[in-house]
């Protein structure tokens, strides 16, 4: 498994991104090792349950997700044709630009929160 990126943490008091503590980095490393160990089983399960081919098949996967905070959300598998990747970039002035992967972040709206 290859993971690209930067490790950051969110300060719960300020909501600002900060460097993770050594404890947070260790927890992330453990989680990534566990995920990597489980990856072969997950890949097999995905092959057995291929992504829906269209909206009708996607609707059949609609399910309720119980959140850790006690809330609930709806989720469903979607066809790969409906997936896209987003990228977040910090501008020189400190603001964030969020845009679809492969597009320029210059035209994207500024994110303040």
N, C-alpha and C positions, 0 to 999 in steps of 0.2 A: 504494500500500500504506500503510495506517495502522497504526502501532504505538503502543500506549498502555502506559505503565509507567514504571518507575524503573530506572536502571542501578545495579547493585550488583556487587561482586566478592566472592569468598570467599577469605579469608586461608588459604592452605594449611597454615600452622603451627597456627592456632588453630581453624579451621573457622568463624570468625565472619564475618558480612557486614561489608564495609568499602566505602568509596568507591573506585571504580575509579581507577586511575592514568590520566594523559593518554594513555599508550601503549595501555592497555586500551580506553579510550573510542575511540581512533582505529581500533583493530582491529575493534571492534564496528561502527563506522560503515562501514568498508570491507565487512565481511561483510553488513551490511544493504543496502548499495548493490548488491553482487553478487547477493544474494537478490532484490532488487527488479528487477534487470535480467533475471533468469532467470524471474521470475514469469509472464510471458505463456506461455512454453513449458510451465511446470509446470501452469498452468491448462488448457491444451490437452490435456496428457497425462491430467489428472484427468478431463476430460470424456470422453476416449476410453476410459478405464478407470474407469467409474462405480463408486462404492462398492457393496459387496455389499448385496443387499436383505434377506438373512436369514443365519442361522447356517451353513446348508449352503454358501452362496456364500462366506461369510467363511472357512470351513475350507479352501476351495480356494486361498486366497491365503497360506496358512501358508508361511513361508520362514525360512531361517537368516540372521542378520545377523552379520557379522564386526565385532567392536568394535576400536577403535584399540589397546586394551591387549592384543590377541591373543585375548581371550575371544570367546565366541559367545552369541547370544541368539536366541530365536524371536520372530518378528513376524508380524502379519497385519493386513489391512484389516478394519475392522469397520463394521457398518451405523451410520448416523448416529444411529439410535434408541438405540444403546448408548453414545454418547459423552456426556461431561459435562465441565463446566469446574470447576476448583478455584480457590479464591482463598486466598491467605495474607495474614494481617494481623498486624502487630505490635501487641500490647496495650501499654497504658501501663506495665505492669510489665516490659516487655521480652520476654515470652514470645510465641510465635507461635500463632495460631489458624488452622487450615486447615479449610475447609468448602467445600461445593458452592456455586458461584456462585448468588447470589440467596437463599441461606439465611443466617440469622444465625450469626455466628461465636461467639456466646456459649455455645452448647451443645456446641461442638466440643471434643475432647480437646486438652490442651496438648501441644505438641511441644517436646521438650527437646533434641533432637539433629538 
